[in-house]
Amino acid sequence: MTRRLRCAVVLLLVSFALTAAACADASGPSGVTCDNNNPVTCR
């Protein structure tokens, strides 16, 4: 039973890490500079 619980916790942590990485990647560039020719970078 302990092994199943440990596997479930590891799976939960991995899925959380992947979700956090996907959200950080989708938020776009976070640089201070702003390229006026590219409005995506100007937020």
Summary of the structure (lengths in Angstrom):
residues: 43
radius of gyration: 18.0
end to end distance: 49.2
largest distance: 57.9
contacts: 65
relative contact order: 0.11
helix: 65%
strand: 0%
